């Protein structure tokens, strides 16, 4: 079904799906908000879990969305069950095409299944039979209004109903807003038509040309929106509906997390921008808006059909039609729109957890940041690059999408050079992240080269003793080691330590961290016993300066245990990691990356100490946790699969290990470069 915005494509699809389900015509109904490939994969993965036998030994593979999608579509192709898949709002049909090694996501054609697609596109390449969804006819529009009125015991003059249908251009979205408004205010159609006519004459044209709507309909949407938001602002809590819609209009129409719109920064914005005529005395400081007030404002918007508020839909509690969003954005002066955009950016950044345990939340935050960038990109670069743009990139990387993170920071670097200049600190920071994710994507040598070039510029712009310059020198040593030059990394870190001691002193945290790296590179260069002794000395200083529960103290214990094992004491390393894991769980929690790393090395040294079966069990339990926290494509998840396969083989299951390594190799080659260490099993 193809058509312009506001004609009711989604409502038609929902009615069809609901009717099919309630009549028992389908055994499986899958509704997909198909605005991105990630969203489609997520929905298919959930469906794959639903239709797969819980005892299926391959069920664990469903944690990989691409693999799960293949499994689900294969089921749809072969099953004799009846199914219906709705792909709603396909914004870019290429998202579902199989290219660059990715599978085709279009549902299969067959006698047992049907697919409904809603889109604004009319591409010939779209599968299936095209149905153009246009406006209501005059009779349909009038019938819609009569039915809505009759449901509330209202029976207006048929001529006025027909006239209102004509006034609204038979556009379903405008009809829905109008009838909600007049019912809420107990108006008759004649009164509403008069108000609409007055507003249409005086209101500027708020909906831009790119909406694809004819001129008359753009004016109609603007007028119905204006009347509805004006009334919503008078509902309790008075004066909050309009500023709330200002924020929501800049975010993802397919779903906004409630934590963003009810965050302290959003509440401060609502307090400051509460509509003056909302019942507040201008001479009295307004009461601070609370979370309950913000939630009630969302309900006001829902009540007037300006938004859909579904509190029990995790991370997508608020949805706003993109035409309503456009009308709202175009009503704002540029300065006001930029202020709202920066508030949204602040709220998104505040809502982002340090460790992303929920991939659905991470996807929602990235989608909302992308929408905000599309609507108000300039505001996010005033006066500098907003940190939410950096957070989006690191979120991609930490989810396991290192290549996507590198592409994101390449884009940021291009924009930063144009907006801020090549020597601006934020431009240099984008290069820092770009080099890092280049390395994490498998190109350690390229990351080392890029970091060396960045160091030259940071020395020139910031000077040798700036913290960012020191950080770049540390990263350069890291990527030198990752590229195979452990001795060079140790030398560079020793030189860095001398400067840290000179500038910061021996007990500064940054100085202690450099000692940490120097000890580690010493071990990587072949002196495991010397590294263990250096970490023992460092641990004593960390305990004295930072205390036993500081994250860096725990990290020093981690590496001391590791190098003890490398020096030949596998049993001692396993014992040390057991003790460290208990403290990491207490201090950092079960999902912290350092806690997961401690579990990884505990499994490794248990195996090295002779307990291969115990190591395999521990690795299997860790894999489940890393899949949940990091996702299937994160390098740490792939490394855990390597460890599990290795110890399965050592425990006597050579065939199972070989199969696991074959599956791992396919995924590693898909996600990483062929020469990435994870693609080479031990």
N, C-alpha and C positions, 0 to 999 in steps of 0.2 A: 504494500500500500504506500503510494507516494503522494505527497502534497505539501503545501506550504504550512508554516507554523500556525497553530491555532484552529486547524480545521477538524481536530479530533481523531487523529490516526491512532494514538495510544489508547484512547477510550474505546474505539472500535475494536482494537486488538484485545483489550481487556474484557470487553463484553463477550467476544467470541470465545476467548479462553475460559471465562467463567461459565458460560453456557455449556461448553464441551465437558468441563470437569463436573459440573453439577448434574449433568444428564448421564454421567458414566460412560461417555463416548470415548474417553481416553483413560489409560492406566497411569501415564506419566505426563505431567505438565511441567515444562521448564520455561521460566520467564527470564530473559537475559536483557539487561540494559547494555546494549552493544555499542557504547560510545568509544570503546577502546579495545584493543586485542586482549589486554590484561583482564578487563571485565568479562569478556567472553570466556577466556580460559578459566577464570575463577568459577563462573557458573557451571561450566562443563565439568570441572573437577568435583564440585559438590554433587552434581548429578551422577558422576561415575561412582562415587561412594554409595549413593542411594541404590543403584542398580546392580552393584557388584556383591557377590556372595561374601559375607564376613569371613568365611573360612578359606577364601581364595588365597593361596600362598603369594600371589603377585599383588595382593591388595596394597602392600606397603609402597609399591611404585606409584600409587595414586597421589602421593604427596608431591609429585612432579606435575605441575599443571599441564605442560605440553603432552606428557605421556598419558595423563589421565584423560585429556581431551580425545586422544587417539582411541583409548579404550572405550570411552563413552560413545563416540561416533561409530565405532565398530559394533558395539552393542545395538545401536539404533538401526544399523544396516541389517543385522541378522535376526533380531528378535521378532517374535510373532505377537508381542504386546503392542497395544495402540499407544502412540505418543503424539504430543504436540509441543513444538518448540516455537517460542515467540522471541524474535530478535528485534527488540524495540530500539528505535532511534539509531539506526546504522549511519553514523556520521561519515565514515570513510569505508567503502566496501573493500578496499585493499587490506584492511585490518584482518579480514577473514580469509584472504587468499594465502595459499601456500607458496612462500618465496623464501630465499636465503636459508634453506634448510628447515624452515618451519612448516608445520602441517597445515593443510587446508581445513578451515573451521566451518565451512558451509555444511549444514545437515544433509544427510543422504536422501535421495529420492527413492520412494518405495511405497508399497501398498499399505504398510502398517503405520506410517507416520506422515505428519503434515507440518509444514513450517510457515509461519506468518512473519513477514518482515515489514517494519515501518521505517520510512526514511524520507528525506527531502530530495534524494537523488532520483534521477530517471535514467540511470546508466543502462545501456543495452547489455552490459556484462552481468548485471544482476540476475540471479537465477529466478526461474519461475514466471508466473503470469502477472503482469503489471496491472494494478488497479489504481486509477487516479482518484484520489479522495479530494473532492472540492468542497465548496461551501454548501450549507443547507439550501434546499429550495425554499421558496416563500412558504409553501404549505408545511414543510418539515420544521422550519424555524418557528412558525406560529404554533404548530403542534407541540414543540418542545416547551415553549413558554406556557401554553395552556396546561400542560401536564405538571410542570413545576408549581404553578400557581394552585392548581386543583389539589395537589398533595398537601397544601397548607390551608385548604378550605376556601380558596380565593377563586372568584369567577369574574374577571374583568371584562370590560366592553370588548367584544371580538374585533371591532374596527381598531381600537387602540392597541390591542395585541398585535394585529397584523401590521399596524403602523410602526410599532417598536421593532418588529422583526426587520422591516425595511430600513429603519434608521440605523440599525446595527449591521447592515450589509449581509445579514444571514451568516455571520462569522460565529461559529460555536463558542470560541473562547469569550468573545464579547457578550454573547447571550448569557453564558453562565455567570459572568461577573454582574451583569445588569440585573438578572432575576434574583440573585442572592442579595444584592443591595436593596432592591425595592421591597423584598420580603422582610429583610431585617429592619427596615425603617417603616414598614407597614404603609408603603406608598401604593398608589394605583399607577397603571401604565402611563396614563396621561401626564401625571405629575413628573414621573421619571423622564418622559420624553422631553418635557420642557427644560428640566435641568440638564439633560444631555445636549439639547440644542444650544443652550446658553454656554455650556462648557466647550462644545466643539467650535463655536465662533471665537471664543476668547483664548483658547489654549493653543500654545505653539505646537507645531508638528513634532511630537516626541520620538516617533519611531523612524529610524533612519531608512534610507533607500534599500540598504543591503538586506533588509528583512525579507524581501521578496513579495511583500504585500502591496496591492494597489494603493494609490494615494488615499482613497476614501476609507479603506480599512485601516491604514496607519493612523489616520485621524480618529477613527472609531475606537481603536484599542487605547489610544492616548486618553480619550475622553472618559471611557468606562473605567480605566485605571485611576484617573484623577478623582472621579467621584467616589470610587471604592476606598482608595487610600485615605481620602479626607474623612470618610465615615469611620474607617478602622482606627484612625488616630483619636477619635472621640470615645472609643470603647475603653473600658478599664483593662489594663492600666493606661490612663489617658496619655497621649503624646508619644507613645513608644513604638507604635506600629510602623510609622514612616521611617524613623532612623534604623529600625531593625531591618526593614526592607532595603535600605541603602546598603547595608552590609551584605545581605543575602544576594543582592543583584550583581555583586562582583565575584561570586563564587560559583561552584559547579551546579548547574540546574538539575543534575541527576542525583544529587544528594550531598547535604552539608552536615557534618557531625555537630550535634548539639553542643559538645564541649567547646567548639569554636565560637558559637553565637552566644554562649552563656559564660564565657571566660571573663576573668577580672578586667581585661583590657576592653573587651566588647561592652561590659557593663559600664565602664567608665565613659565610653563613647556614647552609650545610650543616655547616661546621666547628663552629659554635656550638651547633647543635641536633642534632648526631649523637645517636642514641638511646643513652642511657647503658649499656643492657645489650647493646650491640652489640659487646662484647668489649674496650672501652677501660677503662683503670684510672682511676677518678675522681680519684685523687691525682696523676695525671700529665697534663700538658697535652696535649690531643689533637694529633696531626699535622695540619697544614693540609690540607684537602681540595683535590686538584688536578683539572684538567680530565678526566684519564683516570678518576679516581674517580667523578666526576659522570656520565660516559658509562657507566661500569659500573653505576651505580645505576639509570640508565634501562633498561639491559638486564635488571636484576633485576625491575623492574616489568613489563617485557614478558614475561619468563619466567613470571611468576605470573598472566598475563592481567589485570593491573591497568592496563595501558596498551599502546599499540602504538608501538613505537620503530622507525622506518624511517629510518636515517641518510642515505640517498641521496635523500630527498624534500626539496628545498630549502625552507627556511623553515617547514616543517611536519613536522619530524622527530619530534615527540612528539604523540600523540593520546591522550586519556583520555575514556572514556565518561562522559557527564554524570551518570549515577547513581553511578559510582565517585567522581566529583568531589564530589557532594553528600554522600556518606557521609564523605568525608575532611574537607570543610569543617565538617560538623556535629559532627565529633569534636573539633574545636579549640575551646578556650575563646576568648571574644571577644578578649582581649588578645593571645593567640598568633596568632589569625587576622589581627588588624590588623598585627602585626609581619611576618607572612609577606606580607601585601598590600603593605606599604611596601617590602619587599625586591623583590617583583615589579615594583613601579613603578620603583624605582631601576634594576633590571636592564633593563627595557624602555627607559628613558631612556638608559642607557649604551649599549645596542645600536643606538640610532638614529643613522644616519650624518648628518653635517652636510649633505651634498648627497645626496639620494635618487636614486641612479642605477638602482635596481632597483624598479620599481613593485610587483612581487609582494611584496618584503620590506616596503615601506611599507604595503601593504594588510594584511599579516600583523601588523605591529606595531600598526596602528590597531585591528584586530579583537581582538587580545589586550588592548589597553588598554580597549576597550569591555567585554569580558568581565570584566576586573578591576574596572572601575567598577560593573558590575551586581552583583558579588558582595560588594564591600567599599568602597562609595563613601565612607562616613564616614572610613575610614582614610586616604583620599587628601586629606582636608581637615584633618588633624591634624599639626602645629598650624596649618599654612597649606595653601594649594593646592599640590599636588605638581606640579613642573615638567613631568612627563610629560603632564599634561592640557593644558598650554599647547602642548607639542610636537605633540600630536595635531592640534590646530587648525592650527598653522602647516604641518604636513605636508599636510593637506588643501589648504590654500591654495597651497603651492608645487607641488603636483601639478597644479594648474590648477583646483581646485574651490573657487574663491573664495566662491561662494554658500554652499557647505557649511561652509567655514571660518567665515563670518560667523554661520551658525546655531549652530555649535559654541560660539563665544565668547558668543553671546547666552545659551545654556544655562549656560555657566560663570558668566556675570555674575549670572544669576538665583540660582544656588546660592551664589555668593560673598556676595551681599547677605544671604542667609538665614543662612549659616554663620558669616560673618566680620564682617558689618556693612558699611554703605555706604562708610565711610571707611577701611577696611582697605587697606593698600598692594596686596594681591593683588586686591581688588575693583576698585581703580583700574586695575590692570594689565589686568584682563579688559576694561575699557572702552577702554583703549589699543588692544588687539588688535581689539576689535569695531569701533572706528572705522576702523582701518587696513584691515581686510578689507571693510568697507562701501565704502571707496574703491576697493579693488582689484576689487571686484565691479561697479564702474562708476559709483558714486554719489560723485564727488569732492566735490560741494557738501555732501552729507549728512555725509561724513567730516569736512569742515572744521568744520561746525556742531558735530558730536559732539566733536571735538577741542577746540574752543573751550570747550565746557561742561566737559570734563574738566580743562582748564587752570585754570578758575576753582576747581574743587574741589582740585586739587593745590596751587595757591597757598595755599588756606585750610588744608589739612591738613599739607602738607609744607614750605611756605614757598617764597619766590622763588628761593632758591639751591640747592635740592635737585636732584641729577642727574636725577631723574624729571621734575621741573618743567621743567628745561631741555630734556629730550628731547621733552616735550609741545609746548613752544614751537617746537621744530624741526619736528615733525610738522605742526603747524598751518600753518607757512609752506609746507611741502611741499604740503599739500592745497589751500591757497589758490592756489598756482601751478597745480596740476592742474585746479582749478575755473576757471582763466582769469585769475586776478589775479596776474600775474607781478610787477607793480610793488609790490603789497601784500606779496607774499612777500619781495621784496628789502628792503623797509622793515622788516618784522618780523625778518628775519635780521640786518640791521645792528644793530638794538636788542639782539638776543640776543648778538651778537658783543661789544658793549660790556660786557655783564654777564659773559660768559665771560672776557674779558680781566681784568676786575676781580677775579673770584673765583679763576680758575685760572692766569692768566698767559699770555704769548704762545706758549709752546712746548708747552703741554698739548695732548694729542691732541684732546680735545673742542673746544678753541679752534680748532685747525687745521681740524677738520671743519666748524665753522660758517663759517670763511672759504671752505671749498670750496663750501658751499651758496650763500653770498653771491655768489661769482663766477659760479656757474651761473645764479642768478636774474637776475643782471645781464645775462647773455646772453639769457635768455628774455624779458627786458623790452625787448630790441632792440639792445643794445650788444654785438655779437659780438666786435668787436675789443677792447673793454675787458675782456670776459670772458676772452679768450685771454691778455691781458697779466696779469690777476689770477691765472690758473692758472699762468702761467710763474713769477710771484713765489712763489706757494704751493708749487710743485714744488721750488723751491730750498730752502725751509724744510723740506719733508718729507724731502728728501734729507739735509739737515743733521741733523735730529732723529731720523728713523726709519731712514734708509738706503735703498738703491735697491730692495730686494726686499720691502719692507713693502706690504701690500695697499693701504693708503691712498696710498702713493707711486705705485703702479701706477694707482690710480683717478685721481689728479691728472693723470698722463700721458694717460689716456683722455680726460678732459674737455678738456685742452689741445689734443689733436689734433682733437676734435670742434669746438671753437670756432674753431680755425684754419680748418677747412673751412667753417664757417658764415660766417666773415669773408671767404671768397672763395678760399682756397687748398686746393682739393679734392685736387690731386695731393700737396701736402705732408701733408694729413690722411691720405691713403691710405698714404703712406710711414711716417708716425708709427704708424699702427695696425698695419702689418706688423711693425715693430720691437717694439711693445708685445705683440703676439700671441706672438711668440717667447719673451719673458720671462714672460708669463702661463702659457704651456704649461710652462715650466721650473719656475716657482715654485708655481703653483696646480694644475696638471694640466689635462687636456683637458675634464673634465666640470664644472669649477667654473663657477658662474654668471657670474663676471666674465670668464672666458676665452670663454664663449659670447657674451657681450655684445661683446667685442672683435672676434670673428669677424663679428658682425652689422654693426658699424659699418665694418669693413674692406670688406665687400661693398658697403655703401651708398656709401662714398667712392670705391671703384673705379668704380662706376657713374657717380657725379657727375663723375669725372675723365675720362669718355668711354669706359670699357670696360663697356658694358652686358652683353655676353655673359659676360664674366668675372664680373661681379657676379651674374648669374643662376646661374652654376655654383656660385659660393661660397655663395649663399643656399640652393641645393638641398642642398649638403653640410651646411650648418648646420642645415637643417630636419630632416635625418635624426638629427643629434645631439640636437637639442632634443626631438624626439619620444621618443628613447630615455631622456633624462635627466628631462624634465619632463612628458611625456605630451601627448596631443593637445589637451587643453582649457586648457592653461596660456596666459595672455595673451601671454607671450613667444613661444610656439609659433605662436599666431595672427598675431602681428606678423611673424614670419619668413615665414609664408605670404603675407602682404601684400607684403613686400619681394620675394619670389620672383616673385609674379605681376606686380608693377610692372616689374621688370627684364626679365622675359620679354617683356612688351609693348614696352619700349624697345628690346629686341634684335631686334624685328621680328615676334614671334609674337603679334599682336593678338588672334587668335581664342583661342589658348591662355590668354592673360592674362584675357580676358573670362570664359572658363569657370572659371578658377581663382578669380576674384573672386566669381563667383556662388556657388560651393561654400563659399568663405570666409564670405560674408555669411550663409548659412544657419547655419553653425556658430557664428559670432560672435553672432548673434541668439539662438541656443539657449543659449550659455554666458554671455553678457554682456548688459548692458542695451542697448537700441537706441541710446542716445546715447553709448556707450562709444567712445573714439577708434579702437579696433581695428575697429569696424564701419564706419568711413568710410575707404575706400581713398584713397591719395594721388592 
